[in-house]
């Protein structure tokens, strides 16, 4: 097979940003309203926790939990609209596991969200092992009314790495969840992936991209594994058993991944940002919102690299 020679115009970006996908899908820029509704996840109920997860469920920021869902949406919509002149929104159920709620509760939360002015869809964050049978017809019903995306915390397509992360699910469960969401509900399927894991080889990263290319995955979000305080990962870090990668090494991993990823798959994010600086233990560059992305984009520009460079149809 021949490598892809032509790639779409991503408005100057060397990868397909999710913002452009939303603009193509809705005809204008769309912003996410992050809300916190879930209180836990299956792993925490077993008195365990993913190795990287802090008390807030790895949310990007501490979200308001006390107000009603309507209030959360309206306050955030007002703030975002004022700052960015935004007019269309997706309600993003972010921390913990949104599908771990009672389905009747989740159903009502979705109904409330979609009834809000200027909300054009929802995004549910969940785990591959937390999709009960009855959720698929529920998602399909809402999918027929509005845009619905489900983001799965896959994190890795290596069982060895999932064991290290103490995720409590397998690669096989992730593959099953992706296929079921696609076939039984028709919603967009997004996945979260982590890079910077122990003994992570270039071949492992290439295989991860090639696996995604063969699956009904609609978008990906990338995280660098970083150390937060009061997590099992901090204990390993303090004991000298884990070292997070520096920005230069992480950039190499991301660029390699993007070069093998299909150019038709939107990318939500290239790296994580530690919003709660007081909880970040390492690496320091995870505090910086703009520098990591700018560094990676410059590296790609210097190399004439882009998403799908080595993608084979």
C-alpha positions in Angstrom: 0.0 0.0 0.0 1.1 3.5 -0.8 1.4 6.1 2.0 -1.2 8.9 1.8 0.2 11.8 -0.4 -2.5 14.4 0.1 -4.0 15.6 3.3 -6.9 18.0 4.1 -6.4 21.7 4.9 -6.6 22.0 8.7 -6.3 25.8 8.6 -2.6 25.7 9.1 -2.5 22.9 11.7 -0.5 19.7 11.0 -3.3 17.7 12.6 -7.1 17.5 12.5 -8.3 19.5 15.5 -11.7 18.6 17.1 -12.6 22.3 16.8 -12.6 22.0 13.0 -14.7 18.9 13.2 -17.3 20.7 15.3 -17.3 23.6 12.9 -17.9 21.2 10.0 -20.6 19.3 11.9 -22.5 22.4 13.3 -21.6 25.1 10.9 -20.0 27.2 13.6 -17.6 27.1 16.5 -18.9 25.0 19.4 -17.6 25.0 23.1 -17.9 22.4 25.8 -19.6 23.1 29.1 -18.0 20.7 31.6 -20.3 19.6 34.4 -19.8 17.2 37.4 -22.7 14.9 38.2 -21.2 11.4 38.8 -19.9 10.9 42.3 -17.7 7.8 41.8 -16.7 5.0 39.4 -16.6 1.2 39.6 -12.9 1.1 40.6 -13.4 3.4 43.6 -16.3 1.3 44.7 -13.9 -1.6 45.1 -11.8 0.5 47.4 -9.1 0.8 44.7 -8.2 3.6 42.4 -6.5 4.1 39.1 -2.8 4.8 39.7 -3.0 8.4 38.4 -6.4 9.4 39.6 -6.8 12.1 42.3 -9.9 12.7 44.5 -11.6 14.7 41.7 -11.6 11.9 39.2 -8.9 13.4 37.1 -11.1 16.3 36.1 -9.2 19.0 34.4 -10.4 21.5 37.0 -12.5 21.4 40.2 -16.0 21.6 38.9 -19.0 22.9 40.8 -20.9 19.9 42.3 -23.4 21.5 44.7 -25.6 23.4 42.3 -28.4 21.9 40.2 -27.4 20.7 36.7 -29.4 23.6 35.1 -27.5 26.1 37.2 -24.2 24.6 36.3 -25.0 24.7 32.6 -26.3 28.2 32.7 -23.4 29.7 34.8 -20.8 28.1 32.5 -22.7 29.0 29.3 -22.8 32.6 30.4 -19.1 32.7 31.3 -18.0 31.0 28.1 -20.3 33.1 25.9 -19.0 36.3 27.4 -15.3 35.3 27.1 -15.4 33.7 23.6 -18.6 35.1 22.1 -19.8 31.5 21.8 -23.3 30.6 20.7 -23.4 26.8 20.5 -22.5 24.4 23.3 -22.0 20.7 24.2 -22.6 19.6 27.7 -19.6 17.5 28.8 -20.2 15.1 31.7 -16.6 14.9 32.7 -15.3 13.6 36.0 -15.5 10.0 37.2 -17.9 7.7 35.3 -21.1 9.3 34.0 -22.7 5.9 33.1 -22.2 4.7 36.6 -25.3 6.6 37.6 -28.7 5.0 37.6 -29.9 5.0 34.0 -33.1 6.9 35.0 -30.9 9.6 36.6 -28.6 9.8 33.5 -31.6 9.9 31.2 -33.0 12.9 33.1 -29.7 14.6 33.2 -29.4 14.3 29.4 -33.0 15.6 28.9 -32.2 18.6 31.1 -29.0 19.3 29.2 -30.6 19.1 25.7 -33.5 21.3 26.7 -31.1 24.1 27.6 -30.9 27.0 25.1 -28.0 26.8 22.6 -27.0 23.3 23.7 -26.6 21.2 20.5 -25.4 17.9 22.1 -23.8 16.1 24.9 -20.5 14.3 25.6 -20.4 11.5 28.2 -17.1 10.5 29.8 -17.0 6.9 31.0 -15.1 3.6 31.2 -15.1 0.7 28.7 -16.4 -1.6 31.5 -19.3 0.5 32.6 -21.8 0.2 29.7 -24.8 -1.7 30.9 -27.0 -3.3 28.2 -29.8 -0.9 28.6 -27.7 2.1 27.9 -27.4 1.4 24.2 -31.1 2.0 23.3 -31.0 5.0 25.5 -28.0 6.5 23.7 -29.5 5.7 20.3 -32.7 7.5 21.2 -30.8 10.7 22.1 -28.5 10.3 19.2 -31.6 10.5 16.9 -32.4 13.9 18.5 -29.1 15.6 18.9 -25.3 15.1 18.7 -24.1 12.5 21.2 -20.5 11.4 21.9 -19.2 8.9 24.4 -15.6 9.2 25.5 -14.0 6.0 26.8 -11.0 6.1 29.1 -9.2 3.4 27.1 -5.7 4.8 28.1 -3.8 2.0 26.4 -4.1 -0.9 24.0 -1.6 -2.9 26.0 -2.8 -5.1 28.9 0.6 -4.8 30.4 0.2 -1.0 30.6 -3.4 -1.3 31.9 -2.2 -3.5 34.7 0.4 -0.9 35.6 -2.2 1.8 35.6 -4.6 -0.4 37.7 -7.4 0.4 35.3 -9.4 -2.6 36.2 -10.3 -3.3 32.6 -8.6 -5.1 29.7 -7.9 -4.2 26.1 -10.5 -6.8 25.1 -13.1 -4.9 27.1 -12.2 -1.7 25.4 -12.5 -3.2 21.9 -15.9 -4.7 22.9 -17.1 -1.3 24.2 -16.0 0.6 21.1 -17.8 -1.9 18.8 -21.0 -2.0 20.9 -21.3 1.8 21.1 -20.9 2.0 17.3 -23.2 -0.8 16.4 -25.9 -0.5 19.0 -26.2 3.2 19.6 -24.6 4.9 16.6 -23.1 7.7 18.7 -19.6 9.2 18.1 -17.0 7.2 20.0 -14.0 9.1 21.4 -11.1 7.5 23.3 -8.6 8.9 25.8 -5.0 7.6 25.5 -2.0 8.0 27.8 1.6 8.3 26.7 4.7 8.3 28.7 4.1 4.9 30.3 6.9 2.7 31.5 9.0 1.0 28.9 6.8 2.4 26.1 8.4 1.5 22.8 8.0 3.4 19.4 6.5 0.2 18.0 3.8 0.2 20.7 2.9 3.7 19.8 2.7 2.9 16.1 0.6 -0.2 16.8 -1.8 1.9 18.9 -2.4 4.3 16.0 -2.9 1.4 13.6 -5.3 -0.3 15.9 -7.4 2.9 16.1 -7.4 3.2 12.3 -9.2 -0.1 12.1 -11.9 0.7 14.7 -15.0 2.9 14.5 -13.4 5.6 16.6 -14.4 9.2 15.9 -11.9 11.2 17.9 -8.9 10.8 20.3 -7.7 12.8 23.3 -4.1 12.5 24.4 -2.7 12.7 27.9 0.8 12.6 29.3 1.0 10.5 32.4 1.8 13.0 35.1 2.0 12.7 38.9 -0.6 14.3 41.2 -0.3 14.4 44.9 -2.1 11.8 47.0 -2.2 9.2 44.3 -0.6 5.8 44.1 1.6 7.1 41.3 3.1 9.7 43.7 4.1 6.8 46.0 6.0 5.2 43.0 7.5 8.5 42.0 8.8 9.2 45.6 10.2 5.7 45.8 12.1 6.2 42.5 10.0 3.6 40.7 8.4 5.9 38.1 9.8 8.9 36.2 7.5 11.0 34.0 8.9 11.8 30.5 10.1 15.3 29.7 8.4 17.4 27.1 11.0 16.6 24.3 10.4 12.8 24.7 6.7 13.2 25.0 6.6 15.3 21.8 8.5 12.5 19.9 5.8 10.0 21.0 2.9 12.3 20.0 4.4 13.1 16.6 5.1 9.4 15.9 1.5 8.6 16.9 0.0 11.3 14.7 2.1 10.4 11.7 0.5 6.9 11.7 -3.0 8.0 12.7 -5.7 8.3 10.0 -6.1 12.0 8.9 -9.9 11.5 9.1 -9.8 11.1 13.0 -10.1 14.4 14.9 -7.8 15.0 17.8 -9.2 16.7 20.9 -5.9 17.4 22.7 -2.2 16.8 22.4 -1.3 16.9 26.1 -2.8 17.2 29.5 -2.7 20.4 31.5 -2.6 20.4 35.3 -5.1 23.0 36.3 -4.6 22.5 40.0 -0.9 23.5 40.2 -0.7 22.8 43.9 -1.5 19.1 43.3 1.1 18.6 40.5 4.2 16.8 41.6 5.9 16.2 38.2 6.7 17.0 35.5 6.8 20.7 35.8 6.0 21.3 32.1 2.5 19.9 32.6 1.6 23.3 34.3 2.2 25.1 31.0 -0.9 25.5 28.9 0.6 26.8 25.6 4.3 25.8 25.6 3.8 22.0 25.1 1.5 22.4 22.1 3.6 25.1 20.6 6.7 23.0 21.0 5.1 20.0 19.3 3.7 22.1 16.4 7.1 23.7 15.8 8.7 20.3 15.7 6.2 19.1 13.2 6.6 22.1 11.1 10.4 21.8 11.1 10.1 18.2 10.0 7.3 18.8 7.5 5.4 16.2 9.6 1.6 15.9 9.7 -1.2 13.6 10.9 -1.4 10.7 8.5 2.1 11.1 7.0 2.7 7.4 7.2 -1.0 6.4 7.2 -1.8 3.6 4.8 -5.3 3.2 3.4 
